[in-house]
Amino acid sequence: MKQPVAVAFSGGLDTSWLVARMAEAGHAVTAISINTGAWEDDGIGALAAHAKALGATEHVAIDGRDSLYDDHIAWLIRGNVLRGQVYPLCVGVERVVQARLFAHAAAERDIELLVHGSTGAGNDQVRFDVTLRAVAPKATVLAPIRDEAISREHSASWLSERGLGPMQDDVEVSINDGLWGTTAGGRETHDPWMAPEETSYIRTTKPTEAPVEGVDIILDFEDGLPVAIDGEAIRGWRAVAALNALGSAHGVGRGIHLGDTILGIKGRIAFEAPGAFILLPAHRELEKLVLTPQQRFWKDHLGELYGQLVHEAKLLDPLARDIEAFLASSQERVAGQVRVNLRQGNVQVTGVRSKWSMHAVQQTAYGEHTALWTGADAKGFSLIHGTSQWLAAQAKREAEATS
């Protein structure tokens, strides 16, 4: 028997090929699956059976949802993080959690050969390699799909010849299903002019087929995070899961993201993120009520930087902890209720209230009246506020007059 090996196992085409290939080569294979929202209990059972059918000697399932939410998603919510103003970074944080917990599980079994199924053309190879190097520096890390340039067609054919296959039916599209969202890449996503087919969206109801009447929900926030839905206390990953279910029924959360990869090339995916599409605008609108303009300005900038660290597999950089400290401080007053309407794929925030509301204490009806200053005060403010522009315009006029 060759050196025991641990395979980061999802049941998809690439990791199914890895388990079968390693087992056929004589390794004792431990298939390790980190659940970041893709499976319920029955799904874990099917995953274990699939791993054994492929030749694994052991299947290990680890629930990573608490780690995913507490360590990462919570900060994405507090930071209103959307890459390219579109994509809620569904996969990036998952890979960090999966790699970290995968390495710990392998170490507990004294396995020093770690294998992941990333290709050579995507971001995930970097995320796994960088994280595994940081948390398991003595382990040997292999990525055979990348290192041997194995195509999806080759691995599918190889498995088929042995009467095996992946759990996923459509091998032309790679699906990653997780708590913070589901992504689909392949086939039409390779052409930026082509629209993804309906089969790329596995979670959400087609918006035109969602209930016409829609639904209103009320979210409670404390410290910038959701703590109740329609008056029912719910926190952590369970709140995200509940909003995923609500949003999915109303066609909420679909999108297409085209952006820059870690490798410098362009990448494109279809995605579904119902919970994120509800939480982020709700959280942002509550912040508008309770934070100062300067707080929101710097939060926007640091949130974008934090998203870049997530995307580029640099979450273990101490800078991420520094940004988290700022975000934590900024969220002390982000508490209150937000009313959100979900209707046929659309999300609209229709109301916010908080004991920290700056709107409630301003003694002013915008555009109508105020008790904070007089008309004369406002006239003087306008005169002074426009001084720099007046000076620039006056200097231009005088310069032109003498030329």
C-alpha positions as CSV (number, residue, x, y, z in Angstrom):
1,M,0.0,0.0,0.0
2,K,1.3,3.4,-1.0
3,Q,1.4,6.5,1.2
4,P,-2.1,7.3,2.6
5,V,-3.7,10.3,0.9
6,A,-6.4,12.8,1.9
7,V,-8.6,14.2,-0.9
8,A,-10.7,17.3,-0.6
9,F,-13.9,15.7,-1.8
10,S,-17.1,17.4,-3.2
11,G,-18.5,14.5,-5.2
12,G,-18.1,16.5,-8.5
13,L,-16.3,15.3,-11.6
14,D,-12.8,16.4,-10.6
15,T,-12.7,15.1,-7.1
16,S,-14.5,11.9,-8.1
17,W,-11.8,11.3,-10.6
18,L,-9.1,12.0,-7.9
19,V,-10.5,9.5,-5.4
20,A,-10.9,6.8,-8.0
21,R,-7.5,7.5,-9.5
22,M,-5.6,7.5,-6.2
23,A,-7.4,4.4,-5.0
24,E,-6.6,2.5,-8.2
25,A,-2.9,3.6,-7.9
26,G,-2.8,1.8,-4.5
27,H,-3.2,4.6,-2.0
28,A,-5.5,4.4,1.1
29,V,-7.7,7.3,0.3
30,T,-9.5,9.3,3.0
31,A,-12.1,11.5,1.2
32,I,-12.8,14.6,3.3
33,S,-15.8,16.7,2.7
34,I,-16.2,20.1,4.3
35,N,-19.9,21.1,4.4
36,T,-20.2,24.8,3.7
37,G,-23.8,24.7,2.9
38,A,-24.1,22.3,0.0
39,W,-25.5,19.3,1.8
40,E,-28.1,18.3,4.3
41,D,-27.9,15.0,6.3
42,D,-29.3,12.9,3.4
43,G,-26.8,14.6,1.1
44,I,-23.9,13.7,3.4
45,G,-25.0,10.1,3.3
46,A,-25.1,10.0,-0.5
47,L,-21.7,11.7,-0.6
48,A,-20.2,9.1,1.7
49,A,-21.7,6.2,-0.4
50,H,-20.3,7.8,-3.5
51,A,-16.8,8.1,-2.0
52,K,-16.8,4.5,-1.0
53,A,-18.0,3.4,-4.5
54,L,-15.1,5.3,-6.0
55,G,-12.6,3.4,-3.8
56,A,-12.1,5.5,-0.7
57,T,-11.3,3.6,2.5
58,E,-12.8,6.3,4.6
59,H,-15.2,9.3,4.2
60,V,-15.1,12.1,6.7
61,A,-17.7,14.8,6.7
62,I,-17.1,18.0,8.7
63,D,-19.7,20.7,9.2
64,G,-18.0,24.0,8.4
65,R,-21.0,26.3,8.3
66,D,-20.4,27.9,11.7
67,S,-16.7,28.6,10.7
68,L,-17.8,29.9,7.4
69,Y,-20.3,32.4,8.9
70,D,-18.5,33.4,12.0
71,D,-15.1,33.8,10.5
72,H,-16.0,35.2,7.0
73,I,-19.6,35.8,6.0
74,A,-20.3,38.0,9.0
75,W,-17.5,40.3,7.8
76,L,-18.8,40.3,4.2
77,I,-22.2,41.5,5.6
78,R,-20.7,44.1,7.8
79,G,-18.5,45.3,4.9
80,N,-21.3,45.2,2.3
81,V,-18.9,43.4,0.1
82,L,-19.7,42.9,-3.5
83,R,-17.0,42.3,-6.0
84,G,-17.5,44.4,-9.1
85,Q,-20.6,45.8,-7.4
86,V,-22.3,42.5,-8.4
87,Y,-20.9,39.3,-6.9
88,P,-21.0,38.5,-3.2
89,L,-17.9,36.4,-3.3
90,C,-19.7,33.1,-2.7
91,V,-16.7,30.8,-3.4
92,G,-13.7,32.6,-2.1
93,V,-14.5,32.4,1.6
94,E,-15.7,28.8,1.2
95,R,-12.3,27.7,-0.1
96,V,-10.4,29.2,2.9
97,V,-12.7,27.3,5.3
98,Q,-12.6,24.1,3.3
99,A,-8.8,24.1,3.0
100,R,-8.2,24.9,6.7
101,L,-10.6,22.3,8.0
102,F,-9.5,19.8,5.4
103,A,-5.8,20.2,6.6
104,H,-6.8,19.8,10.2
105,A,-8.8,16.6,9.6
106,A,-5.9,15.1,7.6
107,A,-3.4,16.1,10.4
108,E,-5.6,14.4,13.0
109,R,-5.2,11.2,10.9
110,D,-1.4,11.6,10.4
111,I,-1.9,12.0,6.6
112,E,0.8,14.2,5.1
113,L,-0.2,13.9,1.4
114,L,-3.0,16.4,0.6
115,V,-4.8,16.4,-2.7
116,H,-7.2,19.0,-4.1
117,G,-9.1,19.0,-7.4
118,S,-8.4,22.6,-8.7
119,T,-7.6,23.2,-12.3
120,G,-4.7,25.3,-13.6
121,A,-7.0,28.0,-15.0
122,G,-9.1,29.1,-12.0
123,N,-8.8,30.9,-8.7
124,D,-9.4,27.9,-6.5
125,Q,-5.9,26.4,-7.0
126,V,-4.4,29.5,-5.5
127,R,-6.8,29.6,-2.6
128,F,-6.1,26.0,-1.7
129,D,-2.4,26.2,-2.2
130,V,-1.9,29.4,-0.2
131,T,-4.2,28.3,2.7
132,L,-2.7,24.8,2.9
133,R,0.8,26.2,2.9
134,A,-0.1,28.5,5.8
135,V,-1.9,25.9,8.0
136,A,-0.1,22.7,7.0
137,P,3.5,23.8,6.1
138,K,4.9,20.3,6.4
139,A,2.4,18.6,4.2
140,T,2.9,17.7,0.6
141,V,0.1,19.2,-1.6
142,L,-0.8,17.9,-5.0
143,A,-3.3,19.1,-7.6
144,P,-3.2,16.4,-10.3
145,I,-6.0,18.0,-12.4
146,R,-3.8,21.0,-12.8
147,D,-0.4,19.4,-12.7
148,E,-1.2,16.8,-15.3
149,A,-3.5,19.1,-17.4
150,I,-6.4,16.7,-17.1
151,S,-9.5,17.9,-19.1
152,R,-13.1,17.4,-17.9
153,E,-13.6,15.2,-21.0
154,H,-10.7,13.0,-20.0
155,S,-11.8,12.5,-16.4
156,A,-15.4,11.9,-17.4
157,S,-14.3,9.3,-19.9
158,W,-11.9,7.6,-17.5
159,L,-14.6,7.3,-14.9
160,S,-17.1,6.0,-17.4
161,E,-14.8,3.3,-18.6
162,R,-14.8,2.0,-15.0
163,G,-18.5,2.2,-14.5
164,L,-18.1,5.3,-12.3
165,G,-19.0,8.9,-12.6
166,P,-19.6,12.1,-10.6
167,M,-22.7,12.9,-8.5
168,Q,-23.4,15.8,-10.9
169,D,-25.2,15.0,-14.1
170,D,-24.0,17.9,-16.4
171,V,-20.2,17.5,-16.6
172,E,-19.9,20.5,-18.9
173,V,-20.9,22.9,-16.2
174,S,-19.1,23.0,-12.8
175,I,-21.6,23.8,-10.0
176,N,-20.4,24.9,-6.6
177,D,-23.3,25.0,-4.1
178,G,-22.8,26.7,-0.8
179,L,-24.3,28.7,2.0
180,W,-23.4,32.2,0.7
181,G,-24.3,31.3,-2.9
182,T,-24.2,28.8,-5.8
183,T,-22.0,29.4,-8.8
184,A,-22.0,27.8,-12.3
185,G,-19.1,27.9,-14.7
186,G,-18.6,26.3,-18.1
187,R,-20.2,26.1,-21.5
188,E,-22.0,29.4,-22.1
189,T,-20.2,31.3,-19.4
190,H,-17.0,31.1,-21.5
191,D,-18.6,33.4,-24.0
192,P,-19.4,36.8,-22.5
193,W,-22.1,37.3,-25.0
194,M,-24.0,34.2,-24.2
195,A,-26.7,34.1,-21.4
196,P,-26.5,31.2,-19.0
197,E,-29.1,28.5,-19.6
198,E,-31.8,27.9,-17.0
199,T,-30.0,24.7,-16.0
200,S,-27.2,26.8,-14.5
201,Y,-29.6,28.0,-11.8
202,I,-30.3,25.1,-9.5
203,R,-31.5,27.0,-6.4
204,T,-33.9,29.7,-7.4
205,T,-37.3,29.8,-8.9
206,K,-37.4,31.4,-12.4
207,P,-38.3,35.1,-11.6
208,T,-41.2,35.1,-14.1
209,E,-42.7,32.1,-12.4
210,A,-42.3,33.4,-8.9
211,P,-45.5,34.7,-7.0
212,V,-46.7,37.9,-8.6
213,E,-47.8,39.3,-5.3
214,G,-44.4,39.0,-3.7
215,V,-43.8,39.2,0.1
216,D,-42.7,41.6,2.8
217,I,-40.2,40.5,5.4
218,I,-38.8,42.3,8.4
219,L,-35.2,41.7,9.4
220,D,-33.8,42.6,12.9
221,F,-30.1,43.5,13.1
222,E,-27.7,43.8,16.1
223,D,-24.0,44.7,15.7
224,G,-24.5,44.7,11.9
225,L,-25.7,41.1,11.7
226,P,-29.2,39.5,11.3
227,V,-30.7,38.2,14.5
228,A,-34.4,37.7,13.6
229,I,-36.7,37.2,10.6
230,D,-40.3,38.4,11.0
231,G,-39.9,38.4,14.7
232,E,-38.5,34.9,15.0
233,A,-35.0,34.8,16.5
234,I,-32.5,33.3,14.2
235,R,-28.7,33.9,13.9
236,G,-25.6,32.8,12.2
237,W,-25.6,30.5,9.2
238,R,-29.2,29.5,9.9
239,A,-30.4,33.0,9.2
240,V,-28.6,33.0,5.9
241,A,-30.1,29.6,5.1
242,A,-33.6,30.8,6.0
243,L,-33.2,33.8,3.7
244,N,-31.9,31.6,0.9
245,A,-35.1,29.6,1.1
246,L,-37.3,32.7,1.2
247,G,-35.4,34.5,-1.6
248,S,-35.2,31.4,-3.8
249,A,-39.0,31.0,-3.8
250,H,-39.3,34.6,-5.1
251,G,-36.6,34.3,-7.8
252,V,-34.2,36.5,-5.9
253,G,-30.4,36.4,-6.1
254,R,-29.6,35.5,-9.7
255,G,-26.7,37.2,-11.4
256,I,-23.7,37.0,-13.8
257,H,-20.3,38.1,-12.8
258,L,-17.5,38.9,-15.2
259,G,-14.3,39.9,-13.5
260,D,-10.5,39.7,-13.1
261,T,-9.1,36.5,-11.7
262,I,-6.1,36.1,-9.4
263,L,-4.2,34.9,-12.4
264,G,-4.8,38.1,-14.4
265,I,-7.2,36.7,-16.9
266,K,-10.9,37.4,-17.2
267,G,-13.4,35.0,-15.7
268,R,-17.2,34.7,-15.9
269,I,-19.8,32.8,-13.8
270,A,-23.5,32.6,-13.3
271,F,-24.5,32.7,-9.6
272,E,-27.4,32.6,-7.2
273,A,-27.1,34.2,-3.8
274,P,-30.6,34.9,-2.4
275,G,-29.6,35.4,1.2
276,A,-26.8,37.8,0.2
277,F,-29.0,39.7,-2.1
278,I,-31.5,40.3,0.7
279,L,-29.0,40.9,3.6
280,L,-26.6,43.3,1.9
281,P,-29.0,46.0,0.7
282,A,-30.9,45.7,4.0
283,H,-27.8,46.2,6.0
284,R,-26.6,49.0,3.8
285,E,-29.8,50.9,4.2
286,L,-29.8,50.5,8.0
287,E,-26.2,51.9,8.0
288,K,-27.4,55.0,6.1
289,L,-29.8,55.7,9.0
290,V,-27.3,55.3,11.8
291,L,-23.8,56.1,10.5
292,T,-22.1,59.3,9.6
293,P,-21.1,60.1,6.0
294,Q,-17.4,59.7,6.9
295,Q,-18.0,56.3,8.5
296,R,-19.8,55.1,5.4
297,F,-17.2,56.6,3.1
298,W,-14.3,54.7,4.7
299,K,-16.4,51.6,5.2
300,D,-17.0,51.5,1.4
301,H,-13.3,51.7,0.7
302,L,-12.2,49.2,3.3
303,G,-15.1,46.9,2.4
304,E,-13.8,46.8,-1.2
305,L,-10.3,46.2,0.0
306,Y,-11.5,43.4,2.2
307,G,-13.3,41.8,-0.7
308,Q,-10.1,42.0,-2.7
309,L,-8.2,40.1,0.1
310,V,-11.0,37.5,0.1
311,H,-10.9,37.1,-3.7
312,E,-7.1,36.9,-3.9
313,A,-6.7,34.3,-1.1
314,K,-5.1,36.7,1.3
315,L,-7.5,36.4,4.2
316,L,-4.7,35.2,6.4
317,D,-2.8,38.5,5.9
318,P,-2.9,40.5,9.2
319,L,-4.4,43.4,7.2
320,A,-7.6,41.5,7.2
321,R,-7.7,41.5,11.0
322,D,-7.1,45.2,11.0
323,I,-10.0,45.8,8.6
324,E,-12.2,43.5,10.7
325,A,-11.4,45.6,13.8
326,F,-12.5,48.7,12.0
327,L,-15.7,47.0,10.7
328,A,-16.5,45.7,14.2
329,S,-16.2,49.2,15.7
330,S,-18.4,50.7,12.9
331,Q,-21.2,48.2,13.6
332,E,-21.9,49.1,17.3
333,R,-24.9,51.3,16.3
334,V,-26.0,49.2,13.3
335,A,-29.1,47.8,15.1
336,G,-32.7,48.0,14.2
337,Q,-35.3,46.7,11.8
338,V,-35.4,46.7,8.0
339,R,-38.5,45.9,5.9
340,V,-37.7,44.3,2.6
341,N,-40.0,43.4,-0.3
342,L,-39.2,40.4,-2.4
343,R,-41.0,40.1,-5.8
344,Q,-40.2,38.1,-8.9
345,G,-36.4,38.5,-8.6
346,N,-36.4,42.0,-7.2
347,V,-35.4,43.2,-3.8
348,Q,-36.5,46.5,-2.4
349,V,-35.9,48.0,1.0
350,T,-39.1,49.8,1.9
351,G,-38.4,50.8,5.5
352,V,-35.8,51.2,8.3
353,R,-36.0,52.1,11.9
354,S,-33.5,52.1,14.8
355,K,-33.0,53.6,18.3
356,W,-29.8,55.0,16.9
357,S,-31.6,56.8,14.0
358,M,-29.9,60.1,13.1
359,H,-33.0,60.9,11.1
360,A,-35.2,60.8,14.1
361,V,-33.3,63.5,16.0
362,Q,-32.6,66.0,13.2
363,Q,-35.7,68.1,13.8
364,T,-35.9,68.6,10.1
365,A,-38.2,67.5,7.2
366,Y,-35.9,67.5,4.2
367,G,-36.9,70.1,1.6
368,E,-39.6,71.6,3.9
369,H,-38.5,72.9,7.3
370,T,-35.9,72.7,10.1
371,A,-35.4,73.8,13.6
372,L,-31.6,73.4,13.5
373,W,-30.8,76.7,11.6
374,T,-32.5,79.8,10.2
375,G,-32.9,80.8,6.7
376,A,-30.2,83.4,7.2
377,D,-27.9,80.7,8.5
378,A,-28.6,78.6,5.4
379,K,-27.9,81.6,3.1
380,G,-24.6,82.2,4.8
381,F,-23.6,78.6,4.6
382,S,-24.4,78.5,0.8
383,L,-22.3,81.6,0.3
384,I,-19.3,80.1,2.1
385,H,-19.7,76.6,0.8
386,G,-19.4,77.7,-2.8
387,T,-16.3,79.9,-2.2
388,S,-13.7,77.6,-3.8
389,Q,-15.7,77.2,-6.9
390,W,-16.4,80.9,-7.2
391,L,-12.6,81.6,-6.8
392,A,-11.7,79.2,-9.5
393,A,-14.4,80.6,-11.9
394,Q,-13.3,84.2,-11.1
395,A,-9.6,83.4,-11.7
396,K,-10.5,81.9,-15.0
397,R,-12.6,84.9,-16.0
398,E,-9.8,87.4,-15.1
399,A,-7.1,85.2,-16.9
400,E,-9.2,85.1,-20.0
401,A,-9.8,88.8,-19.9
402,T,-6.1,89.6,-20.0
403,S,-5.1,87.1,-22.6
